Amino acid sequence: MSRQLHFCGSLPPELTTTDAEVSRWFLDHAEGRPVTAVPARQDPRWVIDYLLGLAEHRDVFEVTVPGEYADYDDMRGYRVRKGAVLKPEHVSHGDVDATIAKVDAFKALGLGDTRLLLPVPSPIDLSLFTFVGPSFQNAIPALSEVRLALKYMPVYTDAIVDYVTRVTEARGEDVLWHVEFPSALIGMWKARIFPGGPGLSSSLHTKYIAKMLARFPQQAKVILHLCYGNYNNTEIFVPKDLSWTVTYLNKLGRELTRRQVAVPPVHIPIAFGAHPPSLDEAFYAPLRGLSPSWNRLIAGVVAESDALASVGALHLFETAAKRKSVGVACACGLGRHTAAAAERAAKAMITVAEAHPRKD
């Protein structure tokens, strides 16, 4: 079985043109290799357009701290206006009718059973970025902002579940949902200053994500996307190894099994920000303890700057995990790359995907 190419989603702004041109870019740069799906056109800055757009709901949201999201220290703060009621339609990440039209246009390209990759930022991330933006960089975010995020998180969850359900019921056989939650590993990192903090953070987070996934239609096809943060091609933190990733996934796997939800493919980032992947065996060693239930791994080892190191990282990844990856990917979307770097990344993905497994 050849490894698939997994494009995580976005393209550089100058390449984010029409839906058809975005699809064509990914197909052209896959050069005939198998792909997990073809990403839909989306915000090169992940959810920044979404967050800026919340200000349009002036009857519900008010800006508490100005910010234009130029960097991690320029986050805007929101709160719900006194007397207003926040509803799912105020925070929906996607329009159902527009999405169905996008899927239909994609299918008109005549690509057979190839699916369209649609992004689903987790409700945890969307709620936190809405209300905790200004203190995001603090070691301990402002508790008042965290309380707001927790209070309204169920509204974001209802919005996402409704969106995924309605699109899946209409066009589910043509869609792959890309569920994205940087908050999983970033939350463990921020909680490290407390005794047992990473363990508690991962337990709470996995329960919430599993509960949300259990509400998705059974026929919805999902792939999970972990991340260390990648705004402006800069990570929030540098992982010392994959121990937190394994801890998180093992807990999530148990929660999904308990709820009778199939364990989906997962993209594990190895390269991150502008950094190439580690070539230290110790970095990958925790993968030896990853539950066998995670049997569809996408190795996020590809760095456009060093295809050879990326191949070496793949061998270390698969050796430690004791399983062949079903796909390879960069650490995140290509929206924070230049157009030339995005092309190099695609070529590096092909090189890595076709690398032969080690015999030793």
C-alpha positions in Angstrom: 0.0 0.0 0.0 1.5 3.3 -1.0 1.3 6.2 1.4 -1.2 8.9 0.6 -0.4 12.6 0.4 -2.3 14.5 3.0 -2.5 18.3 2.3 -3.7 19.8 5.6 -5.7 22.6 3.9 -4.6 26.1 3.2 -2.5 27.6 0.4 -0.6 30.9 0.4 -2.8 34.0 -0.1 -1.6 34.5 -3.7 -2.7 31.0 -4.5 -6.0 31.2 -2.6 -8.1 32.3 -5.6 -11.2 30.3 -6.9 -12.4 27.0 -5.6 -11.6 25.3 -8.9 -8.0 26.8 -9.1 -7.3 25.7 -5.5 -8.5 22.2 -6.3 -6.4 22.2 -9.5 -3.3 23.3 -7.6 -3.5 20.4 -5.2 -4.2 17.9 -7.9 -1.4 19.2 -10.2 1.1 19.1 -7.4 0.1 15.6 -6.3 1.4 14.5 -9.7 -1.0 11.6 -9.9 -0.2 10.2 -6.4 -3.0 9.1 -4.1 -4.4 11.8 -1.7 -6.5 11.6 1.4 -8.7 14.3 -0.1 -8.5 17.6 -1.9 -8.7 20.6 0.4 -11.4 23.2 -0.2 -10.4 26.8 -0.5 -10.0 28.3 3.0 -8.5 31.1 5.0 -4.7 31.0 4.6 -4.5 32.2 8.3 -6.7 29.4 9.5 -9.5 31.0 11.6 -8.5 34.7 11.5 -11.2 35.7 9.0 -13.7 33.9 11.1 -12.6 35.7 14.3 -12.6 39.1 12.6 -16.1 38.3 11.2 -17.6 37.9 14.7 -17.5 41.7 15.1 -20.3 41.8 12.4 -22.7 40.5 15.0 -22.8 43.8 16.8 -26.0 43.0 18.6 -24.3 40.0 20.3 -20.6 40.6 20.5 -18.6 43.6 21.6 -14.8 44.0 21.4 -13.1 44.3 24.7 -9.6 44.4 23.5 -8.7 45.6 20.0 -6.5 43.4 17.8 -6.0 42.5 14.2 -4.3 39.2 14.7 -1.0 40.3 13.2 0.7 37.9 15.6 0.2 36.0 18.8 0.4 39.2 20.8 -2.2 41.0 18.7 -5.3 38.9 19.5 -8.7 40.5 19.8 -10.9 40.0 22.8 -14.7 39.6 22.7 -17.5 39.3 25.1 -21.2 38.8 24.8 -23.2 42.0 25.2 -25.2 42.3 28.4 -28.7 41.0 27.8 -27.7 39.3 24.5 -28.2 35.5 23.9 -25.4 33.8 22.0 -26.8 31.3 19.6 -25.2 28.7 17.2 -26.0 30.8 14.2 -23.8 33.6 15.6 -20.7 31.4 15.7 -21.2 28.9 12.9 -17.9 28.2 11.1 -19.6 27.3 7.8 -22.7 28.0 5.8 -24.5 24.8 4.9 -25.9 25.9 1.5 -22.6 27.5 0.4 -20.7 24.3 1.4 -23.1 22.1 -0.5 -22.6 24.3 -3.6 -18.8 24.0 -3.1 -19.0 20.2 -2.9 -21.2 20.1 -6.0 -18.7 22.2 -7.9 -15.9 20.0 -6.8 -17.7 16.8 -7.9 -18.3 18.4 -11.3 -14.5 18.2 -11.8 -15.1 14.4 -12.4 -12.6 13.0 -9.9 -14.4 9.8 -9.1 -14.5 9.0 -5.5 -12.0 11.6 -4.4 -13.4 13.6 -1.5 -13.3 17.3 -0.7 -11.5 18.1 2.6 -13.5 20.5 4.7 -12.0 22.1 7.8 -13.7 21.8 11.2 -11.8 23.8 13.9 -12.8 22.4 17.3 -15.3 24.3 19.4 -12.7 24.3 22.2 -10.3 26.3 19.9 -12.9 28.6 18.5 -14.3 29.5 21.9 -10.9 30.0 23.5 -9.7 32.2 20.6 -12.9 34.3 20.8 -12.8 35.0 24.5 -9.2 34.3 25.6 -7.4 36.0 22.8 -5.8 38.9 24.7 -4.2 36.8 27.4 -3.4 33.8 25.1 0.3 34.4 25.4 0.2 34.5 29.2 1.5 31.5 31.1 -1.9 31.4 32.8 -4.6 33.1 30.7 -7.0 35.4 32.5 -9.5 33.3 34.5 -12.4 35.6 33.6 -11.7 35.0 29.9 -11.4 31.3 30.4 -14.7 31.2 32.3 -16.4 32.9 29.3 -14.9 30.4 26.9 -16.1 27.5 29.0 -19.6 29.0 29.4 -20.2 29.4 25.7 -18.3 26.4 24.4 -21.5 24.3 24.2 -22.9 26.9 21.8 -19.9 26.5 19.5 -20.3 22.7 19.7 -23.9 22.8 18.7 -23.0 25.0 15.8 -20.3 22.6 14.6 -22.4 19.5 15.1 -25.3 21.0 13.2 -23.1 22.1 10.3 -21.4 18.7 10.0 -24.7 16.9 10.3 -26.5 18.8 7.7 -23.7 18.8 5.1 -23.0 15.1 5.8 -26.7 14.2 5.3 -26.7 16.0 2.0 -23.2 15.2 0.6 -21.5 12.9 3.1 -20.1 10.5 0.5 -18.1 13.3 -1.1 -16.6 14.9 2.0 -13.8 14.3 4.5 -14.0 16.4 7.7 -10.6 17.7 8.9 -11.1 18.2 12.7 -8.5 20.6 13.9 -7.5 21.2 17.6 -4.2 22.8 18.4 -5.7 23.3 21.9 -5.0 19.7 22.7 -1.2 19.8 22.9 -1.0 23.6 23.6 -3.3 23.0 26.5 -1.0 20.3 27.9 1.9 22.6 27.5 0.3 25.5 29.3 -0.8 23.2 32.1 2.7 21.9 32.7 3.3 24.5 35.4 0.8 22.7 37.7 1.5 19.3 39.2 -0.3 16.7 37.0 -1.5 19.6 34.8 -0.8 17.9 31.4 -2.6 14.8 32.5 -5.7 16.7 33.7 -5.8 18.9 30.6 -5.6 15.9 28.3 -8.3 14.0 30.2 -10.8 16.9 30.0 -10.0 17.7 26.4 -10.3 14.1 25.1 -13.6 13.7 26.9 -15.0 16.8 25.2 -13.7 16.0 21.7 -14.9 12.4 21.9 -18.3 13.5 23.1 -18.5 15.9 20.1 -17.4 13.2 17.6 -20.0 10.9 19.0 -22.7 13.5 17.9 -21.5 13.5 14.3 -23.5 11.3 11.9 -22.1 7.7 11.8 -21.4 8.1 8.1 -19.3 11.2 8.5 -15.7 10.5 7.5 -13.2 12.3 9.8 -9.5 12.8 10.1 -8.0 14.4 13.2 -5.3 17.1 13.0 -3.0 17.9 15.9 -0.8 21.0 15.9 1.7 23.0 18.0 0.3 26.3 16.7 1.6 27.6 13.4 0.6 31.3 13.1 3.1 33.2 10.9 4.9 29.8 10.5 5.8 30.0 14.2 5.0 27.3 16.8 3.6 28.1 20.2 6.0 25.7 21.8 8.8 23.3 20.9 8.0 19.7 21.9 10.8 17.7 23.5 9.4 14.4 22.3 6.1 12.8 21.4 5.1 11.8 24.9 2.3 14.3 25.2 0.9 13.3 21.8 0.9 9.6 22.8 -0.7 10.4 26.2 -3.4 12.4 24.5 -4.2 9.9 21.7 -4.3 6.9 24.0 -6.9 8.7 26.2 -8.8 9.9 23.2 -8.8 6.3 21.7 -10.3 5.0 25.0 -13.0 7.7 25.1 -13.9 7.0 21.5 -14.1 3.3 22.0 -16.3 3.8 25.1 -18.7 5.8 23.0 -18.6 3.2 20.2 -17.0 5.7 17.8 -14.5 4.3 15.3 -11.0 5.6 15.8 -10.2 7.8 12.8 -7.0 8.6 11.0 -4.8 11.1 12.8 -2.2 13.6 11.6 0.7 13.7 14.0 2.9 16.8 13.5 6.7 16.2 13.7 8.1 19.1 11.7 6.6 22.3 13.1 6.7 26.0 12.4 9.8 26.7 10.3 11.7 23.8 11.9 12.7 20.5 10.1 11.7 17.3 11.9 13.9 15.9 14.6 16.3 13.1 13.7 16.8 12.1 17.3 15.5 8.5 18.1 14.5 9.6 21.6 12.0 12.1 20.2 10.0 9.3 18.6 10.5 6.7 21.3 7.1 7.4 23.0 5.4 6.1 19.9 6.2 2.6 21.1 3.4 3.1 23.6 0.8 4.3 21.2 -2.3 2.1 21.3 -2.7 -0.3 18.3 -6.2 1.2 17.8 -4.5 4.1 16.1 -3.7 2.1 13.0 -4.1 4.9 10.4 -1.3 7.4 11.2 -0.4 10.3 9.0 3.2 11.2 9.6 3.6 15.0 9.6 7.3 14.8 9.0 7.6 16.7 5.8 9.7 19.9 5.8 9.9 21.7 2.5 13.4 22.9 3.4 14.9 19.3 3.8 13.3 16.4 2.0 16.2 14.1 3.0 15.7 14.8 6.7 12.0 14.3 6.2 12.6 10.8 4.8 14.9 10.0 7.8 12.2 11.3 10.2 9.6 9.0 8.5 11.8 6.0 9.1 12.2 6.9 12.8 8.5 7.6 13.1 7.4 4.2 11.6 10.1 2.2 13.4 9.0 3.6 16.8 5.3 3.3 16.0 5.8 -0.3 14.7 3.4 0.4 11.9 3.6 1.9 8.4 2.0 5.3 8.0 -1.0 5.5 5.7 0.0 9.0 4.7 2.6 11.8 5.0 2.1 15.5 5.5 3.7 18.7 6.4 3.1 19.9 10.0 0.2 22.2 9.0 -1.4 23.9 6.1 0.6 25.8 3.5 -1.1 29.1 4.0 1.9 30.6 5.9 4.4 29.5 3.2 5.4 31.4 0.1 4.1 30.1 -3.2 7.6 28.7 -4.0 7.9 27.1 -0.6 4.5 25.5 -1.1 5.6 23.9 -4.3 8.8 22.6 -2.6 6.6 21.2 0.2 4.5 19.3 -2.3 7.5 17.8 -4.0 9.0 16.8 -0.6 5.8 15.1 0.3 6.0 12.9 -2.8 9.6 12.1 -2.0 8.7 11.1 1.5 5.5 9.2 0.6 7.5 7.0 -1.8 10.3 6.2 0.6 10.7 2.5 1.2 10.2 1.2 4.8 13.4 0.2 6.6 14.2 -3.5 6.8 16.1 -3.3 10.1 
